[in-house]
Amino acid sequence: MLALGTYPDVPLERARARHEFARDLLAHGIDPSALKRTLGKYAFVAAMRDWEVSQALESNNLDAHRARDRHEQRNLSTEQDGSDAHS
């Protein structure tokens, strides 16, 4: 069993992120409990935080790409609508 922290010291959002981190490790064949024992508590928590930051950055980059794509799609639609009006 892997402890994710105690409420209210660890908010639900952070516990969920830690759970996702542990599931990601398991998906890659790594036992999170064994890793925690090997690294020690503080190094393991630091690894979790780094992972949380990388996930947030990936999410923000994905959101930025989606926003850019929507913007480009709107521009294309506007240009096509404008050219059809002149035909």
Residue, then its C-alpha position, 0 to 999 in steps of 0.5 A: m500500500l502506498a500512502l498519498g498523504t493525509y487530509p487536510d494536509v494533502p488536498l484532494e487534487r494533490a492526492r489525485a495527482r499522486h495517485e495518477f503518478a503511481r498509476d503511471l509508474l505501474a504502467h511502466g512496470i515500476d512498483p511505486s512502494a518499492l521506488k519510495r523505499t529505494l529513493g526514500k520518502y523525500a526523494f520520492v515526493a520530489a519525483m512526484r512533484d516534478w512529475e506533477v509539474s511536467q504533467a501541468l506543463e504538458s497540459n498547458n502546452l496541449d491547451a495552447h496548441r488546441a487554442r491555436d488550432r481553433h484560432e487557425q480554423r476560425n481564420l480559415s473559415t472566415e477566409q473561405d466565407g469571405s472568398d465565397a461572398h465575392s464569387 
